């Protein structure tokens, strides 16, 4: 079953897709929240989020994937986006789910920059588990690499940057210096799965290792030869299989 839900976040409406298997009677009791990445959406490359959602629903989970303010089908402008702003969007989504479904357990999954956001959210609400795909661990240096030195310095100097047609605002760059997801997770004790492609040249595999070494209960799994988007069928299959295995353990 699939439902479209609209969630308010500071005056903007975010579109979410709530998915669950009607044959299970515990709708919303075990919730998985999907956090998309930088310039991403609730679907993500080659529909990875949709495909994983189908698998998790068959395990009895309820999945909510949504577009942040300024992304996808949600209200707002991308140039106003910051990591702190996305964290607040996430808190508003979690509060909505708590009020609407009164979930008993919540797990958070984040991809790329969404892994950074997911980590901060998990630390704030003490989620029951956390899954990170190719996660950003040091936003300042990660985005210096992704955006490039010249444009990055322009952003730090207060200029808006065109990133493949999306405008990245100056507040995003200023906020990067304040974000430390590893520090946020310093006392996080729940089971965490980290997956990274060994040939990720956007967010280097050392980022996944950084999380692994600083978490109390984590598994780091490498998908051999995979790029940042897991852009072959076998890469995607391995990513989804390993993630599904984690959620089977927590049913």
N, C-alpha and C positions, 0 to 999 in steps of 0.2 A: 504494500500500500504506500502511496506517495501523496503527501500533502504540501501545498505551498503555504508558508507562514510569513507574515510580515512582523518584524520586530523593531521597535523604536530604539534609536540610539541618539540621544542628544538632539532630538528634533528631526532626524533623518530616519527613513524607513529602510530596513535591510531585508532583502528577500532570502528566506531560508527554505530548504527542501527537507521535510521530515519524512523518513522512510522506516518502515517496519513490516514485519511479516504478520499478516492477520491471523495466522494459525496459532500465534503465541498470545497468551492472555496478559503478558507483563509489559504491554506497550509503555515505553518511557521509563521503566524501572531501571534498566541498565542502558544508559545513554552514552553514545560516542559522539563527540563534537569534533568535526573536521575543520582545521584552520588552514586556509590557502596561503600561498606565498606572494611575494612581490610581483605586481602586475598579473597575479593569478585570479582564479575564480573558483566557485564551488564545484567545478568539474575537474579542473587541472588537465595537464597535457594528456592526450589520447584517452580522456575520460577515466583516468586512474581512480579518481575519487568515487565516481559512479560505480565502477566495477567492484571496488572494495566494499562500498555500501551494500551492494546486492549480496555479497558473501556474508557480511556481518549480520544482515537482516535474517538470513537463513540460519544463523546461529542463535537467534533470539534477541539480538541487540536492537535498540532503536538508534538510528543515525540522524544527526542534523548537520547538514553542510550548508553554508551560507556565504553570501558575498559581503565583505566589509563595506562600510560607507565609502563611496567613491569608486567601487569596483563592481564589475559584472552588472547585474540588474538592480542593484541597490541605489538609493538616492545619494546625492553628494558629489563632490568633485575630487578626483584623484590627487590633484595638486595640494589638497589640504591633508593628505594622509601622513601620519607619523606612526611609529611603532607604539608609542604610548596611546595614541588614539585607537589603534586596533586592539590593544589590550582592553581599553574601556568598552569598545564594541563587544568584545568577547565576554566581559563581565555582564553587560546588558543582556546578551544572549543566554548566559547561564542563569541569570535571575529570572528571565522569562520562562526557561525550562523548569526551574525549581517551582515557580508558581503554577505553571500550567500542568506539569506532569508529576511533580513531587518525586523526582527520581531517587532511587536508593543508592545507585552507584553512578559515577560519571568518569569516563575516560576521555582523554584529549589526544588527538593526533594532529601533528603539524608537519608541513612540507616546506623546506627551504627557509625563507624568512618566517614562514608560518611556524617552523619549529622553534624559533626564538620566541615568538608570541605565545605559542602553546606552553613553553617552559615557564614563562612568567605567570601565565594563568594557572598552570598546575600548582605552582608554588603558592599562589594566592589563595586558592580554594582547597588545597590539599586533595587533589583528584585521586581516584582509586588506581590510576595507572596513566602511563604516558608513552606515546609512540612518536618517534622523530624520524622523518625521512630527510636525509641530506640537509641537516639543520645548520643554520647560521649560528655560530657561537660567539663571534666577535663582530657585531654589526658595523662598527666603524671601519675596520680593515677589510671586512668582506665586501662592503659596498665601495670602498676605494678601488678594490680589484674589479668588481663587476662593472662599475660605471666608468672607470678610467681616471687617471690622475687629473687631467685638465678639467674635465667636467665636474669632478668631485670637488676640486678646489674652488671652482666657480660657485658650486652649491654652498660651500662653507662661507663664501664671501657674500651670501645673500641673494644669489641669482637663481632664477628658476631654470631647470634643466630639462631638455627634451630627451626622453629615453625611449627611442623607437616609437614615437608618437604619443607617449604618455608624458605629461608634465609633472616633474617631481619638484615640489615646493621647497623653499628655504627652511621651513620648520622641520622637515624630514631630516635634513643634514645636521641641524643643531641638536636634534633629539638623539641622534646616533651616539653622541659622546656620553650620553647619560644611561645608555642601555647595557646591562650586563646580565644575560640570562644564566650564565654559569653561577654567578654570585647569588642570583635569585633562588637557585635550586640547592643551595648549600645544605639545607636541612631536610630536603625532600627524600623520603624513605621508601616510596612505593616503586613497584616494578616498572622499569623503563626499558623499552626496546629501541635501539638506534640502528638505522640501516643507512648505508652510504655506498655509492658507486665508487669503485677504485679509480676510475678515470673521469671523475667529476672535476672539470676545470673551471666551473663557476663558483661552487662552494667546495673547497678542497676537502678531501677525506679527513684531514687532520682535525677538522671541526667536529666530526662525529667522535673521534678519539678524545677530544677535549671534554665533551660531555661525559663520555664513558669513565674517564679517570676521575671525574669529580662527583659522580653519583654513587650513592650507597648500594643500590641494587639495580644494576643495568647489564644489558647484553648488547655488544656491538657486533653487527653482522655486515660483512662486506659483500656486495654483488660484484663479482669479478668482471672487469672491463666496462661496467655500466657508466654512462654519462649522467649529468645532473637530472635529465628528464627520463631516464630509463627508456631510451628511444629504440629499443628492439623488443620484439614480443617476448623473447626469453628473459630479458632483463625485467620487464614488467611482471611476467609470471612469477619469477623468483621473489620479487618485491612483495607481491600480493600474497603469495603462498606463505612467506615468512611472517607477514603481518597477521594473516588469518590464524596461523599457528599460535601466536601470542594470545589472540582473543579466545581461542578454544580453551586455553589453560585457565582463563578467568571467567568462564561461563558459570 
